[in-house]
Amino acid sequence: MAGRYHVWKMWKRLPRRRWWVRPVNRPRVAHGFYNNLFTELMTTDHEEFFDLFRMSPEQFNLLVNFVHPFLEKHSIRTPLPTKLRLAVTLMFFSQGITAKLQHAEYRIGRSTVFQIIHETSRAIWEALQPTVLKFPDKEEWKKIADGFQQKWQFPNCISAMDGKHMRIKAPPNSGSNWYNYKGFFSMVLLATCDANYKFTWIDIGQYGSISDGGVWSNPDLAADLEANRMNLPDPTPLQGMNVPFPYFFVGDEAFPLTKYMMRPYPKRELTDEKRIFNYRLSRARRTIENSFGILAARWLLLQKPLSMSPDNLEAVFKALVCLHNFLMMSEEMKNAADRMYAPADFVDVERPDGTVTEGRWREVISPYFQDLGRAGGNRSNHIAVGMRDYLQAYINSELGYDQCQWQARRALRGHDLNMEQ
């Protein structure tokens, strides 16, 4: 009895709620966004629906089916429907609006909005990741490499890699853990993508204060590559050759040159042959630049530093990557003119003569992603150096020239053309 009395006394001291549902939220069905304009847009104006949620009604309904098992709740009170939860989250991502505004539009509590966004972000990751961001096996790596060969004429490339600092607001009591040498608070992101701008792997969550040189040593991917645990395809001869050549990632100057990472030659003392090699590599590496660009341009949440706990920030970004892949995959079978998420002119387009028309994503200036410095050490062993020299000689040979006949003109513009093709 004493224990019960003690609990009763504690309950009596708790502040009493003025109301269970705030009066302005009570007419949710009659005046809330979800039961009115949302339903109207679903049936009558698909363009406006896409502008608000970054997907068509058909894609939205398909996504609802994926996430519903992870959001289903059982309670005495009637839970908010999965469609409403997903709509709140997608509008928060796509428009970058505040939870306070979401509260006013949907007529649900402000704290409920935050809870919905974080729960739905995790549900999107759990529902979609096994399908849209699963780690490739040997055959899938080969398909990715075929895509880079066919689209960007860069052989045996299994993904393009880049790293970014993502701007955040300092988490409470975090000290200088998230403060980087560039002068702002950030979380580190590493990602790879295929030839069609879909992400193939991400690593997120490293402190912004970590030295750029240490960024590459932390992810499991780096350790697995070093230990040959990645299940990569067996070395395959380059087209027209008979010497087996390993598969590799491509990165910029920030990444180390290794037997599994191909980076450009240093800018000092470049020969014409090395400039052509760097040009060909940059065409393949442009895919990851476009992937980040599409992501930041479509989801306007990534236009300003995010103010969330590190765990919630990680969940949100994982959800955004999955949504990006989900929408890119659902549009792959469509004609270029029918694509809405990433239409043909939204990404960089290369003409037959090698000139590039920059994609419309570049019109949306986002300060959210900032480039890393050097990620990893600068020492290269003789095997990695030999691999790059072999690939460079192949690209400059008649076989490599036939695949990309404008390479010398584009790579050596502004330099003397002292090569004979």
C-alpha positions as CSV (number, residue, x, y, z in Angstrom):
1,M,0.0,0.0,0.0
2,A,2.8,2.4,0.8
3,G,4.2,1.9,-2.7
4,R,0.9,2.7,-4.3
5,Y,0.5,5.8,-2.1
6,H,3.9,7.0,-3.2
7,V,3.1,6.5,-6.9
8,W,-0.2,8.4,-6.3
9,K,1.6,11.3,-4.6
10,M,4.1,11.5,-7.5
11,W,1.2,11.5,-10.1
12,K,-0.5,14.3,-8.2
13,R,2.6,16.5,-8.5
14,L,2.8,16.1,-12.3
15,P,1.6,19.1,-14.3
16,R,-1.9,18.5,-15.6
17,R,-2.5,18.7,-19.4
18,R,-4.9,21.5,-20.3
19,W,-6.4,19.3,-23.0
20,W,-5.7,16.0,-24.7
21,V,-6.1,17.4,-28.2
22,R,-5.4,21.1,-28.8
23,P,-8.6,22.9,-29.9
24,V,-7.0,24.1,-33.2
25,N,-6.2,20.4,-34.1
26,R,-9.7,19.0,-33.4
27,P,-11.2,19.8,-36.8
28,R,-8.4,17.9,-38.5
29,V,-10.8,15.9,-40.7
30,A,-12.8,18.9,-41.8
31,H,-10.0,21.5,-42.3
32,G,-6.6,19.7,-42.2
33,F,-4.4,19.5,-45.3
34,Y,-4.4,15.7,-45.5
35,N,-8.2,15.2,-45.7
36,N,-8.7,18.1,-48.2
37,L,-6.0,19.4,-50.5
38,F,-3.9,16.3,-50.3
39,T,-6.8,14.1,-51.4
40,E,-7.7,16.5,-54.2
41,L,-4.2,16.6,-55.6
42,M,-3.9,12.8,-55.6
43,T,-6.8,12.6,-58.0
44,T,-6.8,15.9,-60.0
45,D,-3.3,17.5,-60.2
46,H,-0.4,15.1,-60.4
47,E,2.1,17.9,-61.4
48,E,1.3,19.8,-58.2
49,F,1.4,16.6,-56.2
50,F,4.9,15.9,-57.5
51,D,6.1,19.5,-56.7
52,L,5.0,19.0,-53.1
53,F,6.1,15.3,-52.5
54,R,8.7,14.7,-55.3
55,M,6.9,11.6,-56.6
56,S,3.7,10.7,-58.5
57,P,0.6,9.5,-56.7
58,E,1.3,6.0,-58.0
59,Q,4.8,6.0,-56.5
60,F,3.4,7.4,-53.3
61,N,0.9,4.6,-53.0
62,L,3.6,2.0,-53.7
63,L,5.8,3.5,-51.0
64,V,2.9,3.4,-48.6
65,N,2.6,-0.4,-49.1
66,F,6.3,-0.7,-48.4
67,V,6.4,1.3,-45.2
68,H,3.0,0.4,-43.7
69,P,4.2,-2.8,-41.9
70,F,6.9,-0.7,-40.2
71,L,4.5,2.1,-39.1
72,E,1.5,0.0,-38.1
73,K,0.5,0.8,-34.5
74,H,-2.0,-0.7,-32.1
75,S,-3.5,1.7,-29.5
76,I,-6.7,2.5,-27.7
77,R,-6.7,5.8,-29.6
78,T,-7.1,5.6,-33.3
79,P,-3.5,6.0,-34.8
80,L,-2.8,8.4,-37.5
81,P,-2.9,6.7,-40.9
82,T,0.3,5.7,-42.7
83,K,-0.5,7.9,-45.7
84,L,-0.7,10.9,-43.4
85,R,2.6,10.1,-41.7
86,L,4.3,9.6,-45.0
87,A,2.9,12.8,-46.5
88,V,4.1,14.8,-43.5
89,T,7.6,13.3,-43.8
90,L,7.9,13.7,-47.5
91,M,6.8,17.4,-47.4
92,F,9.3,18.1,-44.7
93,F,12.0,16.5,-46.8
94,S,11.0,18.1,-50.2
95,Q,10.1,21.6,-49.1
96,G,12.4,22.0,-46.1
97,I,9.6,23.5,-44.1
98,T,9.5,23.6,-40.3
99,A,7.6,21.3,-38.0
100,K,5.6,24.3,-36.7
101,L,4.3,24.9,-40.2
102,Q,3.5,21.2,-40.6
103,H,1.6,21.4,-37.3
104,A,-0.5,24.2,-38.7
105,E,-1.2,22.6,-42.1
106,Y,-2.0,19.1,-41.0
107,R,-3.5,20.1,-37.6
108,I,-1.5,17.7,-35.6
109,G,0.6,18.4,-32.5
110,R,4.1,19.9,-32.9
111,S,5.8,17.1,-30.9
112,T,3.8,14.6,-32.9
113,V,5.2,16.0,-36.2
114,F,8.8,15.5,-34.9
115,Q,7.9,12.0,-33.8
116,I,6.3,11.2,-37.2
117,I,9.3,12.4,-39.1
118,H,11.8,10.4,-37.1
119,E,9.8,7.2,-37.0
120,T,8.9,7.4,-40.7
121,S,12.6,8.1,-41.7
122,R,13.6,4.9,-39.9
123,A,10.7,3.0,-41.5
124,I,11.7,4.1,-45.0
125,W,15.2,2.8,-44.4
126,E,14.0,-0.5,-43.0
127,A,11.5,-1.0,-45.8
128,L,13.5,0.1,-48.8
129,Q,17.2,-0.5,-48.0
130,P,17.0,-4.3,-48.6
131,T,15.7,-3.6,-52.1
132,V,17.1,-0.3,-53.3
133,L,20.5,-0.1,-51.5
134,K,21.5,-3.7,-50.9
135,F,25.2,-4.4,-51.2
136,P,25.9,-5.8,-54.8
137,D,27.1,-9.3,-55.4
138,K,29.6,-10.4,-58.1
139,E,27.0,-10.4,-60.9
140,E,25.6,-7.0,-59.8
141,W,29.1,-5.5,-59.7
142,K,29.6,-6.7,-63.3
143,K,26.4,-5.1,-64.4
144,I,27.5,-1.8,-62.8
145,A,30.9,-2.1,-64.5
146,D,29.1,-2.7,-67.9
147,G,27.1,0.5,-67.3
148,F,30.2,2.6,-66.8
149,Q,31.8,1.0,-69.9
150,Q,28.7,1.6,-72.1
151,K,27.8,5.0,-70.9
152,W,31.1,6.6,-69.9
153,Q,33.6,4.3,-71.7
154,F,35.6,3.6,-68.5
155,P,36.3,-0.1,-68.1
156,N,36.1,-2.3,-65.0
157,C,34.7,0.6,-62.9
158,I,32.3,-0.7,-60.3
159,S,31.3,2.7,-58.7
160,A,32.3,6.3,-58.4
161,M,33.1,7.5,-54.9
162,D,33.0,10.9,-53.2
163,G,33.0,12.3,-49.6
164,K,31.3,15.3,-48.2
165,H,30.9,17.3,-45.0
166,M,27.2,17.8,-44.3
167,R,26.4,21.0,-42.5
168,I,24.6,20.6,-39.2
169,K,23.8,22.8,-36.1
170,A,25.9,21.9,-33.1
171,P,24.2,19.1,-31.1
172,P,23.8,19.9,-27.4
173,N,26.8,19.2,-25.2
174,S,28.8,18.0,-28.2
175,G,31.9,20.1,-27.6
176,S,34.1,20.4,-30.7
177,N,33.4,16.8,-31.9
178,W,31.4,18.0,-34.9
179,Y,33.4,21.2,-35.6
180,N,35.6,20.8,-38.7
181,Y,38.7,22.6,-39.9
182,K,36.6,24.4,-42.5
183,G,35.0,26.4,-39.7
184,F,31.5,24.9,-39.4
185,F,29.8,21.9,-37.7
186,S,29.4,18.9,-39.9
187,M,28.9,15.1,-40.2
188,V,30.9,13.2,-42.7
189,L,29.4,11.3,-45.5
190,L,31.0,8.8,-47.9
191,A,29.0,7.4,-50.8
192,T,29.4,5.5,-54.1
193,C,27.1,5.4,-57.1
194,D,26.6,3.5,-60.4
195,A,26.6,4.9,-63.9
196,N,22.9,5.9,-63.7
197,Y,23.2,8.1,-60.6
198,K,21.9,5.5,-58.1
199,F,23.8,5.2,-54.8
200,T,25.4,1.8,-54.2
201,W,26.8,2.3,-50.7
202,I,26.8,5.0,-48.0
203,D,28.7,5.6,-44.8
204,I,27.4,8.4,-42.6
205,G,28.0,9.5,-39.0
206,Q,31.7,10.2,-38.7
207,Y,32.6,13.4,-36.7
208,G,33.2,16.5,-38.7
209,S,36.3,17.1,-36.6
210,I,38.0,13.9,-37.8
211,S,41.0,14.6,-40.0
212,D,40.3,14.1,-43.7
213,G,43.2,11.7,-43.8
214,G,41.4,9.5,-41.3
215,V,38.0,9.5,-43.0
216,W,38.9,6.6,-45.3
217,S,40.3,4.4,-42.6
218,N,37.1,4.2,-40.6
219,P,34.4,2.6,-42.8
220,D,34.0,-1.1,-43.0
221,L,34.2,-0.9,-46.8
222,A,37.9,0.2,-46.6
223,A,38.8,-2.7,-44.3
224,D,36.9,-5.2,-46.4
225,L,38.6,-4.0,-49.6
226,E,42.0,-4.3,-48.0
227,A,41.2,-7.8,-46.8
228,N,39.6,-8.9,-50.1
229,R,36.3,-9.6,-48.4
230,M,34.2,-7.5,-50.8
231,N,33.2,-10.4,-53.1
232,L,34.3,-8.4,-56.2
233,P,34.3,-10.1,-59.6
234,D,37.5,-11.8,-60.6
235,P,39.9,-9.7,-62.7
236,T,38.7,-9.4,-66.3
237,P,40.7,-8.3,-69.4
238,L,39.9,-4.9,-70.8
239,Q,38.0,-4.9,-74.0
240,G,40.2,-6.2,-76.8
241,M,43.0,-7.2,-74.4
242,N,43.9,-10.6,-72.9
243,V,45.5,-9.6,-69.6
244,P,43.1,-9.9,-66.6
245,F,42.6,-6.5,-64.9
246,P,41.0,-5.9,-61.5
247,Y,37.8,-4.1,-60.9
248,F,38.0,-0.8,-59.0
249,F,36.3,2.4,-57.7
250,V,37.1,5.8,-59.1
251,G,37.6,8.9,-57.0
252,D,39.1,12.3,-57.1
253,E,42.4,13.6,-55.7
254,A,41.1,13.3,-52.2
255,F,41.3,9.5,-52.3
256,P,44.4,7.3,-52.2
257,L,45.6,5.4,-55.2
258,T,45.3,1.7,-54.4
259,K,44.7,-1.5,-56.3
260,Y,40.9,-1.0,-55.8
261,M,40.8,2.8,-56.0
262,M,41.6,4.6,-59.2
263,R,42.4,8.4,-59.0
264,P,43.7,10.9,-61.5
265,Y,47.3,11.8,-62.0
266,P,48.6,14.8,-60.0
267,K,48.2,18.1,-61.9
268,R,51.9,18.9,-61.8
269,E,54.0,17.6,-64.7
270,L,51.1,16.2,-66.7
271,T,51.8,14.7,-70.1
272,D,49.2,14.7,-72.8
273,E,48.6,11.0,-72.3
274,K,48.0,11.6,-68.5
275,R,45.6,14.5,-69.3
276,I,43.6,12.3,-71.5
277,F,43.5,9.6,-68.8
278,N,42.3,12.2,-66.2
279,Y,39.6,13.4,-68.7
280,R,38.3,9.9,-69.1
281,L,38.3,9.2,-65.4
282,S,36.5,12.5,-64.7
283,R,33.7,11.5,-67.1
284,A,33.1,8.4,-64.9
285,R,33.5,10.3,-61.7
286,R,30.9,13.0,-62.7
287,T,28.2,10.4,-61.9
288,I,28.7,10.9,-58.1
289,E,28.7,14.6,-58.5
290,N,25.4,14.5,-60.3
291,S,24.0,12.0,-57.7
292,F,24.7,14.4,-54.9
293,G,23.4,17.3,-57.0
294,I,20.0,15.6,-57.8
295,L,19.6,14.7,-54.1
296,A,20.2,18.3,-52.9
297,A,18.1,19.9,-55.6
298,R,15.1,17.6,-55.2
299,W,15.0,17.5,-51.3
300,L,15.1,21.2,-50.2
301,L,15.7,20.1,-46.6
302,L,19.4,19.9,-47.7
303,Q,19.5,23.7,-48.4
304,K,20.4,24.6,-44.8
305,P,22.2,23.2,-41.7
306,L,20.0,20.6,-40.1
307,S,19.2,20.9,-36.4
308,M,18.7,17.3,-35.1
309,S,20.4,14.9,-32.9
310,P,23.1,12.9,-34.7
311,D,21.0,9.7,-34.6
312,N,18.0,11.4,-36.1
313,L,20.1,13.2,-38.7
314,E,21.6,9.9,-39.8
315,A,18.1,8.3,-40.0
316,V,16.9,11.2,-42.2
317,F,19.8,11.1,-44.6
318,K,19.5,7.3,-44.9
319,A,15.9,7.7,-45.8
320,L,16.7,10.4,-48.4
321,V,19.2,8.1,-50.1
322,C,16.7,5.3,-50.2
323,L,14.0,7.6,-51.6
324,H,16.4,8.8,-54.3
325,N,17.2,5.3,-55.4
326,F,13.5,4.2,-55.1
327,L,12.5,7.0,-57.5
328,M,15.4,6.6,-59.9
329,M,14.7,2.9,-60.2
330,S,10.9,3.4,-60.7
331,E,11.7,5.8,-63.6
332,E,14.4,3.7,-65.3
333,M,11.8,2.0,-67.6
334,K,10.2,5.2,-68.6
335,N,11.0,7.3,-71.6
336,A,13.3,10.3,-70.8
337,A,10.4,12.7,-71.6
338,D,8.1,11.0,-69.0
339,R,10.6,11.1,-66.1
340,M,9.8,13.6,-63.4
341,Y,12.3,13.0,-60.6
342,A,15.4,13.2,-62.9
343,P,14.4,14.1,-66.4
344,A,17.0,14.1,-69.2
345,D,17.9,17.8,-68.8
346,F,18.2,17.6,-65.0
347,V,21.6,15.8,-65.1
348,D,24.7,16.7,-67.1
349,V,24.3,15.6,-70.8
350,E,27.3,14.8,-73.0
351,R,26.9,15.5,-76.7
352,P,28.4,13.2,-79.4
353,D,31.4,15.6,-79.7
354,G,32.2,15.3,-76.0
355,T,30.9,18.8,-75.0
356,V,28.7,18.8,-71.8
357,T,25.5,20.6,-71.2
358,E,25.2,21.1,-67.4
359,G,22.1,19.7,-65.7
360,R,19.4,21.9,-64.2
361,W,20.2,20.6,-60.7
362,R,23.1,23.0,-60.8
363,E,20.7,25.9,-60.8
364,V,19.7,25.0,-57.2
365,I,22.7,26.2,-55.2
366,S,23.1,24.1,-52.0
367,P,25.8,24.9,-49.4
368,Y,24.9,21.8,-47.6
369,F,27.5,19.5,-49.1
370,Q,31.1,20.6,-48.8
371,D,34.0,18.6,-50.3
372,L,36.4,16.7,-48.1
373,G,40.2,17.3,-48.2
374,R,42.5,14.3,-48.6
375,A,40.8,11.2,-47.4
376,G,43.5,8.7,-46.7
377,G,47.2,8.6,-47.1
378,N,49.1,9.7,-50.2
379,R,51.4,6.7,-50.6
380,S,50.8,4.3,-53.4
381,N,52.4,1.0,-53.8
382,H,54.0,-0.1,-57.1
383,I,51.1,-2.4,-57.9
384,A,48.6,0.5,-57.8
385,V,50.9,2.7,-59.8
386,G,51.4,0.0,-62.4
387,M,47.7,-0.6,-62.7
388,R,47.0,3.1,-63.4
389,D,49.8,3.3,-65.9
390,Y,48.5,0.2,-67.7
391,L,45.0,1.7,-67.9
392,Q,46.4,5.0,-69.1
393,A,48.3,3.2,-71.9
394,Y,45.1,1.3,-72.9
395,I,43.0,4.5,-73.0
396,N,45.6,6.2,-75.2
397,S,45.9,3.2,-77.5
398,E,43.9,2.7,-80.7
399,L,41.4,0.5,-78.7
400,G,40.8,3.2,-76.2
401,Y,40.7,6.0,-78.8
402,D,38.0,4.1,-80.8
403,Q,35.7,4.1,-77.7
404,C,36.0,7.9,-77.2
405,Q,37.3,9.6,-80.4
406,W,37.0,13.1,-79.1
407,Q,39.1,12.5,-76.0
408,A,42.2,14.3,-77.2
409,R,40.3,17.3,-78.4
410,R,38.4,17.7,-75.1
411,A,41.3,16.7,-72.8
412,L,43.9,18.9,-74.5
413,R,41.9,22.0,-75.2
414,G,44.1,24.9,-74.2
415,H,47.2,22.7,-74.6
416,D,49.4,21.9,-77.6
417,L,48.1,18.9,-79.4
418,N,51.4,17.0,-79.8
419,M,49.8,13.6,-80.0
420,E,49.1,11.6,-83.1
421,Q,46.1,9.4,-82.9
